Amino acid sequence: MSVLAILIPVSLFLGGIGLLAFVWAVRGRQFDDPEGDAARMLSDDWDDRPRPD
């Protein structure tokens, strides 16, 4: 039972770190356009070269 006294706070701490990382990613606008990223990944058009406008 003494192991639970260590594991419960450690798991709460790691869960809090995961929650903070998720909130940081949401505020950093990481999840704004997932459909657009998926479409760009599957297309054969390479956008990494400069466009001659």
C-alpha positions, 0 to 999 in steps of 0.5 A: 500500500505504500507504493500507492502513496508514491504512484498516485501523486506521480500519476497526477503530476504526469497527467497535469503535465499532459494537460498543460501540453495539450492546452499549450498546443491548443493555444498555439493554434496547432489544431486549426486546420487538420483537414487541410493538412491531410489534403496537402499531405496526400496531394502530388503537388509539391509546394516547396519551390518558389512560385513564379508570380 
